[in-house]
Structures are given as structure tokens and as C-alpha cells.
Amino acid sequence: MSAKPVVLVTRKLPAAVEDRLRRDYEPRLNPDDQLYSSGEIIELAEGADAILPCHTEKFTAEVIARLPDSVKAIANFSVGYDHVDTAAAKARGLIVTNTPEVLNDATAEIAMLLLIGAARRAGEGEMLVRTRTWKDWSPSFMVGIQVTGKRLGILGMGRVGKVVARRARGFDMEIHYHDVRRLDPDQEAGAVYHQTVEDLLPVCQFLSVHCPSTPETKGLLNAERIALLPHGAVVVNAARGVVIDDEALIAALKSGAVAAAGLDVFNDEPDIHPEYRELANTFLLPHIGSATRETRDAMGFRALDNLDAIFSGHEPRDRVA
Ligand code: 8YV
């Protein structure tokens, strides 16, 4: 019997995923869940056939160039792969995979939590209760924005965006969207397509960002585009921080042009723009879109399915490079 492929696993994964890794591979696990530097990853990958990383590890062109020759694949434990320079990986003949679909529901749940939490001032309210500064009640106390029946714009109607649309319909929201491609009419389920971002924004009483991080989407929500939103809109982001220009959103939150923002993802996590923390009209979460037991197991299994395909000489289902 040939030796099992060696897999460097950069973070501590769910027990069931690590069990399967031990059964089918020779894994180099990280039981203390240390955050490895690029230099450590390069060293630890010596002699490994593949790496199974999270979005917390950056595979820049420079890191990829320094990976040991033994490494043939990067099987990400994430749907986003903006942390991997796919052009550099391709040039080097490295196979790169991601874990789509399995986190749609969990991420859509978080988007809905952000949407409602921002609109109904959940962060502020919780702070009052926790800090014993809740003293009174009055008809004008903690009045927020009603969600039911409002117009929701979805920027990026991909796998997660579609689930968010379904969930939001449960709140009688009217769905509008922009994506590079229009959906088939049967998939639209009545959602209104806008050919450009600029067409979408003026109708969005709520805007939820669901596009990936690409050179085209970096800073997409800048001051100019934020100014196209109706006054008092609510902005939600459970996709990637880079899509939003922080200075522009913070200025709009301060002026009231944007009434509230619900954010699970940020530029430079976890060292986010400090002003988000100071604002009362933000509802902030620490990148937990996919953080449910079911989803984290499914992400690990999907990454392993991809590795299984690669090491049995088949095309992995989720190849991105
Ligand atoms: C994960 C994510 O927590 O999968 C993604 O792209 O953003 C998150 O849901 C993380 O990336 C795991 O590596």
C-alpha cells in the first residue's frame, strides 16, 4: 500500500474533520490552533503533499514561490480565496480549491442578523442592558427602522445572496439585485434586476453585500456610490471587508446619510477601523458568518472531498486554480 499523502493543516479543525484526516492522510495538525506566520507555513510544509489552510493564512506570490516543491495543492477551508494569489498558484501548477455552497445558510443567517440587528439597534440595546445603563422606557426610546416590507438590494446574487433573498422574503421585503449576470427568470422569483450598481443603489432602503473580493469589487462601495443610496439606508456586509471604503461608510454613518451598518467582515481583520467601534449606529460581529457546527464540519468535509479527488487523480469539484 502506498504511503498516505501528507497534509499540513494550518488551523485546528472540527474533531470529525480531523478524524477523517487521520484516517485517510498523514496530517500535520495544529492542536493549539496557533496562527502561523508565512515563514512557519513554508517550513512546516517541507515534504507535505498539500496544505489545508483557512482565510487567515496568506498565500501571496512570494509565499507560493517559497513553498516546498512537494506541495501540489492548497485545499482551502473557506469559500473565499482572496487570500491566495491564484495566478501565482496556476503559474506554479498548484491546484487550489475552495468550499462553496456548504456555508450559504449559515452566512445568510448572519446577514439577516446584521440586517435586523443594525435596523433595530440591537448592539446599542444590548450594551444598555449589559452595562446597567438602561434606566427608563419612553415611546421614543430606542426607536429603530422597521424591516418588514422594505426594499432590499442585494449586491452579488450568488449562492449566499440567493438564500438571503429567500429569507428576506419571509419579512415581506421587496428584492432588488445587481450581479454581473442576470439570473434566469425562474430563479429571480420576482427579484428586480439592475444592470449596474449605480442603478441598484438608489432603491436600496437596505443594502446587503454578497460579492466576492476581486480587483473589481475592492472599494466598490466608495463615497460616490454610498451617496446614491436613499437617505437613511441600512448597509450590511457579510462578504468581504475590502468591498467597502471604511472612511466613506464611517462619514455616511456620522452624517446620518446611512442610518446604520451591520458588519461581520472588515478591512484588516481583526484590527478594524477603530471608528466603527465608537459609532452607536453600527452592529458589529467578528467574522462569524460560517461559524456553526454543521457548517464548519461541512466545510472541512468539502475540503477533504477535494483532496480525495486530487490524490485519486481526479479533477476536484471546487477547483479555482
Ligand atoms: C470562514 C469565510 O470563516 O469561507 C469564507 O470565505 O469568509 C468564512 O466563512 C473562513 O474563511 C474560514 O477560513
Residues whose N, C-alpha, C, O or C-beta is under 5 A from the ligand:
A	BS01	8YV	C54 H55 F77 S78 V79 G80 A239 H287 G289 S290
